Amino acid sequence: MSFALLKDLRHLNVTVIHPLDPDGERLVEHLRRIGCTAHLLWPVPAALPKGCDVVFLAMEAEAREEIARLLKAMPNPAPTMLAVVSYENPAMLQMVLESGALSVIERPIRPFGLLTNLAIARNLWLQHQRLQKEARKYKRKLMGDQTVARAKAILMATNKISEQDAYTRLRETAMARRLPIDEIAKAVIDSESLLRGLKNDACI
């Protein structure tokens, strides 16, 4: 865990969704001592405040429906989630799992372990966001490669040229027009689809 991450914790905007009781107040106080900007909310809101980085969500059985509605209204990406629990049983565990919490805080609230749990949850959240970004980048690259491969096949069949020559044409056109090669490839595919459609219309 890097020092930079621990330093960044001080600038987090934290929403504590917890009954207005001593535990909720202690949790907010401890978070403010860490350096976070923390706010206590209850009852469970319909949506999170704007700019929320982290949520501490009390798993209250009587508020299960409200919690479910809040979770459905979460932005994408959702903020770092930590669950606050008083006891363990199958129903409570199910609520924690459904919340997507990356860490669990036990009641009564104590300062010991709070910073560690917050840092671990935030680190896991950051890792997940990085993996999601890499996955989207890989997916775009894969789709681009597939587009280029299809465009090459069209050029090879239409102009009776080699795969290397087809790729060279795509690359040179992309450079000349200052566009990504996958955009040129998509234009080739669209043109071929349009010509095919025109031919089919002429045969009707």
Phi, psi and chi 1 to 4 in degrees:
 res  aa     phi    psi   chi1   chi2   chi3   chi4
   1 MET       -  122.8 -166.9  177.0  -59.4      -
   2 SER   -79.8  156.6   68.0      -      -      -
   3 PHE   -63.9  -34.1  175.5   76.3      -      -
   4 ALA   -60.2  -39.7      -      -      -      -
   5 LEU   -63.7  -46.4  172.2   62.4      -      -
   6 LEU   -61.6  -37.1  -66.4  174.9      -      -
   7 LYS   -66.8  -38.4 -173.5  177.2  179.6 -179.3
   8 ASP   -67.5  -24.7  -72.6  -16.5      -      -
   9 LEU   -59.1  -28.5  -65.4 -179.6      -      -
  10 ARG   -69.7  -16.8  -59.7  173.4 -174.7  172.2
  11 HIS  -105.4    8.8  -55.3  -69.4      -      -
  12 LEU   -76.3  144.2  -67.3  175.9      -      -
  13 ASN   -97.9  109.1 -169.0  -16.7      -      -
  14 VAL  -109.5  131.4 -177.7      -      -      -
  15 THR  -107.9  122.0  -62.1      -      -      -
  16 VAL  -103.3  111.0  177.4      -      -      -
  17 ILE  -100.1   98.8  -57.8  174.7      -      -
  18 HIS  -155.3  145.1 -168.8  -73.6      -      -
  19 PRO   -51.4  148.5  -28.7   36.3      -      -
  20 LEU   -79.7   75.5  -52.5  179.3      -      -
  21 ASP  -133.2  177.4   58.4   19.2      -      -
  22 PRO   -55.9  -36.2  -29.4   37.0      -      -
  23 ASP   -63.6  -44.5  -90.4  -34.8      -      -
  24 GLY   -62.6  -41.9      -      -      -      -
  25 GLU   -67.2  -39.3  -67.6  170.4   -0.5      -
  26 ARG   -65.0  -40.8  -86.7 -165.7  -64.7  -91.5
  27 LEU   -61.1  -45.0  179.5   52.0      -      -
  28 VAL   -63.3  -41.4  169.5      -      -      -
  29 GLU   -61.9  -45.3  -71.3  173.4    4.5      -
  30 HIS   -63.0  -41.3  -65.3  -33.2      -      -
  31 LEU   -65.0  -38.4  -71.5  167.8      -      -
  32 ARG   -67.9  -33.4  -72.3  174.4  178.0  168.3
  33 ARG   -65.5  -36.1  -72.2 -165.7 -169.3  100.5
  34 ILE   -63.8  -30.1  -68.7  171.3      -      -
  35 GLY   120.0   -1.0      -      -      -      -
  36 CYS   -74.1  156.5  -57.9      -      -      -
  37 THR   -91.6  109.8  -60.1      -      -      -
  38 ALA  -120.0  140.2      -      -      -      -
  39 HIS  -131.1  139.3  -53.3  -79.6      -      -
  40 LEU  -101.4  126.5 -179.3   61.1      -      -
  41 LEU  -125.7  138.5  -67.0  179.5      -      -
  42 TRP  -168.0  137.3 -163.4 -100.4      -      -
  43 PRO   -70.6  179.7   27.0  -36.0      -      -
  44 VAL   -59.6  123.1  178.3      -      -      -
  45 PRO   -74.5  162.9   29.6  -35.7      -      -
  46 ALA   -72.2  -27.9      -      -      -      -
  47 ALA  -150.8  160.5      -      -      -      -
  48 LEU   -78.5  151.6  -68.0  175.9      -      -
  49 PRO   -62.7  153.0  -17.3   28.9      -      -
  50 LYS   -67.7  145.4  -69.1 -177.0  178.4  179.4
  51 GLY    79.2   15.8      -      -      -      -
  52 CYS   -77.2  125.6  177.3      -      -      -
  53 ASP   -95.6  -37.3  -60.6  -49.9      -      -
  54 VAL  -137.2  143.4  177.5      -      -      -
  55 VAL  -125.7  127.8  175.6      -      -      -
  56 PHE  -101.1  114.2  -77.3   78.7      -      -
  57 LEU  -114.2  117.8  179.4   57.9      -      -
  58 ALA   -72.8  126.8      -      -      -      -
  59 MET   -85.5   87.8  -62.5  -69.2  114.2      -
  60 GLU  -103.8  120.2  -60.4  -71.7  -23.2      -
  61 ALA   -58.1  -38.0      -      -      -      -
  62 GLU   -72.6  -13.8   62.2  -88.3   18.4      -
  63 ALA  -108.5   21.9      -      -      -      -
  64 ARG   -59.1  -44.1 -173.8  176.1 -171.0  122.2
  65 GLU   -64.8  -41.6  -68.7 -175.9    5.7      -
  66 GLU   -65.4  -39.1  -68.8   82.9   -5.5      -
  67 ILE   -63.9  -42.4  -69.8  173.3      -      -
  68 ALA   -61.7  -41.2      -      -      -      -
  69 ARG   -65.2  -40.9  -78.3 -162.8  -66.8  -89.8
  70 LEU   -62.9  -43.2  173.1   63.6      -      -
  71 LEU   -63.1  -35.6  -66.0  174.8      -      -
  72 LYS   -69.2  -26.4  -72.1 -178.7  180.0  178.7
  73 ALA   -91.4    6.4      -      -      -      -
  74 MET   -63.1  142.8  -74.4  -73.6  177.1      -
  75 PRO   -70.1  170.2   26.7  -34.4      -      -
  76 ASN  -122.2  114.1 -174.1   21.9      -      -
  77 PRO   -78.8  150.7   28.7  -35.5      -      -
  78 ALA   -73.6  154.4      -      -      -      -
  79 PRO   -69.3  169.8   24.0  -32.2      -      -
  80 THR   -63.0  128.9  -54.5      -      -      -
  81 MET  -113.3  131.2 -179.1   71.8   67.6      -
  82 LEU  -124.8  135.3  -66.8   91.0      -      -
  83 ALA   -94.6  143.4      -      -      -      -
  84 VAL  -114.8  120.3 -177.6      -      -      -
  85 VAL  -128.4  156.1  -57.8      -      -      -
  86 SER  -107.2  -24.0  -62.2      -      -      -
  87 TYR  -156.6  170.1   52.1   87.4      -      -
  88 GLU  -117.7  127.0  -68.4 -178.4  -14.8      -
  89 ASN  -156.6  169.8   61.9   25.7      -      -
  90 PRO   -56.4  -39.6  -28.2   36.3      -      -
  91 ALA   -66.1  -42.1      -      -      -      -
  92 MET   -66.3  -41.7 -176.6   61.5   62.3      -
  93 LEU   -60.9  -39.4  177.3   58.6      -      -
  94 GLN   -63.1  -41.8 -176.3   64.1   30.6      -
  95 MET   -62.5  -41.9  -72.4 -178.7   68.9      -
  96 VAL   -62.9  -44.8  172.2      -      -      -
  97 LEU   -63.8  -41.7  -67.1  174.3      -      -
  98 GLU   -65.9  -27.1  -69.8  172.5   -5.4      -
  99 SER   -75.0  -19.6   73.7      -      -      -
 100 GLY    75.7   20.3      -      -      -      -
 101 ALA   -61.7  138.8      -      -      -      -
 102 LEU   -98.0   -6.3  -61.7  175.1      -      -
 103 SER  -159.4  162.1 -170.1      -      -      -
 104 VAL  -128.1  132.2  174.9      -      -      -
 105 ILE  -109.4  131.3  -55.0  -64.0      -      -
 106 GLU   -93.4  148.2  -64.5 -179.2    1.6      -
 107 ARG  -101.8  146.8  -74.3 -178.5  -72.0 -159.1
 108 PRO   -66.9  146.7   25.2  -35.0      -      -
 109 ILE   -69.1  130.6  -60.9  -64.6      -      -
 110 ARG  -128.8  147.6  -66.4 -178.8  -67.5  -88.6
 111 PRO   -66.8  -31.1   19.9  -30.2      -      -
 112 PHE   -65.6  127.1  179.8   76.4      -      -
 113 GLY    91.7  -14.1      -      -      -      -
 114 LEU   -66.1  -48.4  179.7   60.0      -      -
 115 LEU   -61.3  -41.9  175.8   59.3      -      -
 116 THR   -61.8  -46.9  -60.2      -      -      -
 117 ASN   -63.8  -40.5  -82.9  -78.3      -      -
 118 LEU   -64.5  -44.4  175.3   57.9      -      -
 119 ALA   -65.1  -42.1      -      -      -      -
 120 ILE   -65.2  -45.7  -70.3  173.3      -      -
 121 ALA   -62.0  -42.7      -      -      -      -
 122 ARG   -67.0  -38.3 -170.4   62.8  179.6  175.2
 123 ASN   -64.4  -42.7 -171.3   46.5      -      -
 124 LEU   -62.9  -40.8  -71.7  171.6      -      -
 125 TRP   -63.0  -44.1 -175.1   88.9      -      -
 126 LEU   -64.4  -39.9  -70.0  170.2      -      -
 127 GLN   -62.9  -42.4  -71.7 -176.9   23.1      -
 128 HIS   -62.9  -42.0  177.8   72.4      -      -
 129 GLN   -64.3  -38.2  -62.5  -52.3  -50.2      -
 130 ARG   -66.0  -42.1 -174.8  165.1   56.8 -108.3
 131 LEU   -64.8  -39.6  -71.3  173.3      -      -
 132 GLN   -62.0  -41.9  -70.8  -77.4   83.6      -
 133 LYS   -64.2  -42.5 -176.3  177.5  179.7 -180.0
 134 GLU   -66.2  -37.1  -69.9  174.6   -2.0      -
 135 ALA   -65.3  -41.6      -      -      -      -
 136 ARG   -64.7  -39.8  -72.2 -167.3  -64.4  -91.6
 137 LYS   -64.3  -43.0 -177.3  178.1  178.8 -179.0
 138 TYR   -65.0  -39.9  174.8   76.4      -      -
 139 LYS   -63.7  -42.6 -176.5  177.3  179.7 -179.5
 140 ARG   -62.4  -40.7  -73.8 -164.8  -61.4  -91.5
 141 LYS   -65.1  -42.4 -176.8 -179.5 -177.1  -57.1
 142 LEU   -63.0  -44.4  179.9   60.8      -      -
 143 MET   -64.5  -38.1  -67.6  177.5   66.2      -
 144 GLY   -64.6  -41.5      -      -      -      -
 145 ASP   -62.5  -40.6  -70.6  -13.7      -      -
 146 GLN   -65.9  -38.0  -68.7  173.4  -16.9      -
 147 THR   -64.8  -44.6  -58.6      -      -      -
 148 VAL   -63.5  -41.4  170.5      -      -      -
 149 ALA   -62.3  -40.7      -      -      -      -
 150 ARG   -68.5  -39.6 -174.2  175.7  171.1 -170.3
 151 ALA   -65.1  -39.1      -      -      -      -
 152 LYS   -61.0  -42.1  -76.1 -167.1  -60.9 -176.5
 153 ALA   -62.2  -38.9      -      -      -      -
 154 ILE   -64.9  -46.4  -68.1  170.6      -      -
 155 LEU   -64.6  -39.4  -68.1  175.7      -      -
 156 MET   -62.6  -43.3  -71.1  164.0   63.4      -
 157 ALA   -72.9  -38.0      -      -      -      -
 158 THR   -74.4  -40.1  -56.0      -      -      -
 159 ASN  -106.9    1.6  -60.1  -74.4      -      -
 160 LYS    54.6   50.7  -51.7  -61.2 -178.3 -175.1
 161 ILE  -121.2  169.0   57.3  177.4      -      -
 162 SER   -76.8  166.9   67.8      -      -      -
 163 GLU   -62.5  -40.4 -179.8  179.2   -3.6      -
 164 GLN   -64.1  -41.8 -177.8   57.9   48.2      -
 165 ASP   -64.9  -37.9  -72.6  -19.9      -      -
 166 ALA   -64.7  -42.8      -      -      -      -
 167 TYR   -65.4  -39.5  179.7   76.2      -      -
 168 THR   -60.5  -41.3  -60.9      -      -      -
 169 ARG   -62.4  -45.0  -72.3 -166.2 -176.2 -174.3
 170 LEU   -61.5  -46.8  -71.1  171.7      -      -
 171 ARG   -63.7  -46.0 -174.5 -174.9   61.4 -169.0
 172 GLU   -64.4  -38.4  -70.0  177.8  -11.2      -
 173 THR   -65.3  -41.6  -57.3      -      -      -
 174 ALA   -62.3  -41.7      -      -      -      -
 175 MET   -67.0  -41.0  -68.3  174.2   64.4      -
 176 ALA   -65.4  -37.3      -      -      -      -
 177 ARG   -94.5   -2.1  -61.7 -174.3 -176.7 -177.4
 178 ARG    56.5   49.2  -63.4 -178.3  179.6  179.8
 179 LEU  -128.1  155.9  -68.1  171.1      -      -
 180 PRO   -61.9  146.4  -21.1   32.4      -      -
 181 ILE   -63.3  -30.3 -167.7  171.3      -      -
 182 ASP   -70.3  -26.5   55.9  -35.3      -      -
 183 GLU   -70.1  -40.1  -73.8 -168.8   23.0      -
 184 ILE   -64.4  -40.9  -60.3  -59.8      -      -
 185 ALA   -62.4  -41.3      -      -      -      -
 186 LYS   -64.4  -36.9 -173.7  176.3 -176.7  -57.8
 187 ALA   -64.3  -38.4      -      -      -      -
 188 VAL   -63.1  -44.8  170.1      -      -      -
 189 ILE   -63.9  -43.7  -65.7  169.6      -      -
 190 ASP   -63.2  -40.9  -68.6  -17.1      -      -
 191 SER   -64.3  -41.3  -63.2      -      -      -
 192 GLU   -65.7  -39.2 -166.2  -93.5  -12.2      -
 193 SER   -66.5  -38.8  -61.7      -      -      -
 194 LEU   -65.2  -44.4  177.1   60.1      -      -
 195 LEU   -63.4  -40.1  -71.4  173.0      -      -
 196 ARG   -63.1  -40.8 -169.9 -172.0  -53.4  120.3
 197 GLY   -64.7  -40.0      -      -      -      -
 198 LEU   -64.6  -39.0  -69.2  172.9      -      -
 199 LYS   -64.8  -41.6  -71.8  179.8 -178.6  178.1
 200 ASN   -64.5  -38.9  -69.3  -22.7      -      -
 201 ASP   -65.2  -35.8  -69.3  -17.4      -      -
 202 ALA   -70.0  -24.6      -      -      -      -
 203 CYS   -83.9  -10.7  -66.6      -      -      -
 204 ILE   -79.2      -  -63.9  174.9      -      -
